[in-house]
């Protein structure tokens, strides 16, 4: 797959198909496009790191956009590798198997070595650029833009007010918290009365790098009513698509983004898939708890916001977002 400008990846005409199913899969894939961080191709494009999945035909479309197509054409395991020049990803190559194959670091290294050998030999014969390489990438590398909100005076005043226990906050504290909340996208569709009530109980939380915020196996009803807004840093949604597989970052929540336990439902469509949310860097968040009396009204008022964010993070339609979140 190759970039089409900076907006998305598209399927190129280059392919090798050893069976009819693979040829059909490639032909149908010409109609797909992959924005940054969407599906395996989009994630590898932006992260510059490989991904191996034992069986993409059983994955949710949020993890692998063409899972139904893979099932129809009987393709199973997939190994995606970035093709780079000077650390810039120029294309993504995905190898498929007709059989499920568990992740194997030795096989990954062998595939990359053979692919590079073929690449160098072919390009040398054609007198083309031989500096292109397939690379495994560095999953530990994290890019975070400098925070504007986290360095603002408004946040500093709000942060000082949030350090006061909710029952001890006075009018001045509430004024600073409410004023800051007006610049947060989370409150875009919430009424003034709801904003005031949510600000009363709002808290801040500092997350250490690699700290797990929530896990997909948690079954506490109270967690479903808690929402986080990233003020500074980055938090990642990570998913393991098979018990013996590796954990991959599905999407990132950066400054101003909202996340909650319900977002993990987008991936956990079978017992074999486990999701968790962890801090990719030291991160400052505000924590908003939805009171019981607001739950129904909150879903109605914030529905447009979740649609916007789910389309951004998961590239799905409004109806799909509503179904996945039970809304």
N, C-alpha and C positions, 0 to 999 in steps of 0.2 A: 504494500500500500504506500502511496506517495502523498505528500502534502499538496493541497489545492489552495495556494496562498497560505495565510496564517490561520485560516478559519477552520479547516478540517482536513482529514485524510480521505482519499478516495482510492478505490481498487484500481490498480494499474492493469495493463494488459499482460504483463509478464507473469507467467505461472508455469508450473510443471504438474501435470495431473496423471497419476498412474492408474486411475480407475474412473469409471463413468460418474460415480457420485461426486468425486472431487471436481471434475470438469463442470458438472451441474452447479456445484456450490460456487465455483469461481464465476460462472456466467451470471448467476443470480446476484452475487456480491457486487457486480458492477453497478447495481441500483442503490447501493448503500453509501452513506458518508459518515465519517466519524469525527465529531468535534473533539477538542482537547479533553482528555480524561474520560471519554465515553467509550465503553467496552474495552476489550483487550488492546485493540489497535490504538485507540486514543490515549489510553493510559501509558502504554509503552512509548508512544510518540513524545509525550510530555515528560515522563520520568527518565527516559533513556535507560531503562532497566528491563531485563527479560521477565517474561511470565510463562509459567508452565501450569497447565490445568489437565487433570487426569481424564476428564470427560466433559467437554463443553456442551454436549447435546443435552445435558441435564441441568445446566446452570440457568438461573433466572436471567432475563434479558438485560437487567441492570448490570450484570457481571459480564455477560457475553451477548451482544445484541443479536447475533445470528444463531442462537441456540436452537430455535425451531427448524431453521434451515439445515443446521448440522444434523439434527435428528432425522430429517427427511432424506438426507444424502448419505447417512450412515458414517459420519465423521465423528471421531471421539476425542482423543488426546490432541492438545494444541500446545505448541512452543513458539512464542513470539520473541523476536530478536530485533533490536534497533540497528540500523545501518548508519554509521556515523562518519563524519569527517570533521576533524578538529573539535571534537566533543559536541558537534551539532548533529541532531538526528535528521537525516535526509529521507529516510524511508523506514518502513517496518516490514519485516518478512515473517510470515507465520507458517510453520511446518505443522501438518496435520497427520494423524494416524487413523486407520480404520478400527483400531482397538484401543481400549482404555489403557493408559500407561501412567503409573505413579511417577511423581517427580523424582528425578535422579540427577544430582549435581554432576556426577561423572559423565552421564550422557549429555547433559547440557553443555559441558565444556567440550566434549567430543564433537557435538553438532556445530558449535561455533568455530572450532578449529578447522573442521572439514569445509565449512562454508567459506571461511576466509581463504583457505588454500585454493578452492575453486575460483573464488573472486579474483585473487591475485593473478592466477594463471590466465584466466580469461581476459582480464583487463590488460595484462602485459602483451598478449598476442594481438590485441586490438589497439595497442598504443593509447590506452585510455588512462585516466587518473587512477593510480594504484594506491592512493592514500586512504581510500574508503575501507572501513573495517566494520565487521559485526562485533559488537561488544556486549559484555554481560551487564555493564552499568554498576552503579553504586547505590543500593537502596537506602543507605544511611545518609546520603547527601540530601539536605533540606534547603529549599530556597524560600525565604520569607521577605516580602517587601517591607521597608521601614514603616512603622506604624504612625499614622497621623493622629488617629483618635487616641491611642494610648499615650501620646506625648502632649495632648492638649491640656490646657488649664481647666477646661470644663470637666474632663475626666478626673483630674487631680482633685478638684473640689468634690466631685461625686464620690470618688474613692474614699475621701476622708469621711464623708457622710455615711457611706456604707459600712465603715468600720464600727459605727455605733450600732448597738443591738436594736432590732426593729422596734421593740417596746419602749426604747429610750430616745427615739428620734424626735426632735422638735420640728417646728415649722420651717426653720432655716435649713435643717438637714433635708427635709422633704422637698423644699424648693430646689436645692442643688441636684437631687436625684431626679426629680421630675423634669427639670430643665435639660439635663443630659439625655434623658430618655427620648426627648423629642427628635434627636438626631439618629435614633436607632431604628432600623428598618423593621424590626420585630413589632413595633407599636404602630405601624403604618395604618392598620385597619381597625385598631382598638379604640373604643370610646374613651372620652375623657375620664369618666367615672371609673372605668376598668383600669385605666392607666394609673390613677392615683392609688387604687387598692393594690395593684401589682407592685408599685414602687414602695409601698409600705413594707412589704415582706421581701423585697429584692435584696440579694446578697452578692458578694463578690467571692470568687474562688481563684486561687493561684495554683496552676498545675505545673508540676515538674516535668521535664522532658522524659518521654517514654511512660509517663504515668497513665494507667488505664482509668478512664473516666466512667465507663459503663461497659458491661459485657452482655452479649446477646442471650446468654443463659440466665441472666437475672430475671426473676419473675415477681418482682415487687410492684404492686399496683401504684404505689406512691411515685415510683420512677417515671411512670407514664405521664405524670402531671408536672414534670420538671423540664424546663427548657433552658438551654445555655446560649449565650450570645458571646462570640469571641470579640474581645476588645483589643487584644495585642497578642501576637504569636500565631500558631497554627495547630489545628487539631485534625487528625486523620481518621477516616472510617476504614478499618482494616478487616479483611475477610480471608478466611481459609476455606477453600472450596472442597477440600477433602481432608479426612482425618490425618493422612500421612503427607499432605501437601504443604507448600510454603504459604506464608501469610502475605497478602498483597494489599497495597493501599488502593481503595476503590475511588475515593474522592477526598478532598481536603476542605476544611472549613477555615477560612481566613477572617481577617478583620471585618466585623459587621455581619458575618454569617451566623445563622442559627442552626442548632442541632439538638436532637433529642433521641431517646431510646426508640421511638417509633420509626425512625429512619432506618434502623437496622432490619426492620421487617422487609425492606425492599430487597434484601439479599437472602435472608434465612428462609428459603422456600423448602428446605429439606433438612433432616437431622444431621446430614453430613456437612452442611455449610454452617460455619460459626463466624459471627461478626463481633467486633468490639470497637470502641472508640478510644483513641489514646492521643496524648499530647505529643506532637512532633517536635515541639520546642517548648521552652518555658513559656507559659501562656497565662494571660489574665482573662477571666470570663466574668460575666454577671450571670447569676442564677435566678431564674424566675419560676416561682411555684404558682400553679393555677389553682385557686380555691375551688372546692367542690361545687359551690353555687354558680361558678362561672363556666364550668366545663362545657355544657351544651352550647351556651352563647359564644364562648371562646372559639369553639370549632367553626361556628358559622361566620364570625367576624374575621377570623384569620385565614379562612379558606383560600382567598386569593393569594396571600403571602406564601402559603405552602405550595400552591401550584407554581408560583414563580420560582421558588427555590428548588422544587423537585425537578422542574424542567431544566434548571441550570445545572444541578448536580447529577441527575440521572437520565436526562434526555428522554423523558416520557411525557405522555399526553395528560391533559387535565383529568380525563376519566380514569386513566390508569392510576394517577396519583390518589384520587379519591378512593378508589377501591383498595389500594395497598394500605392506606392509612385508616381505613374503616370510616370514611367520612362521606 
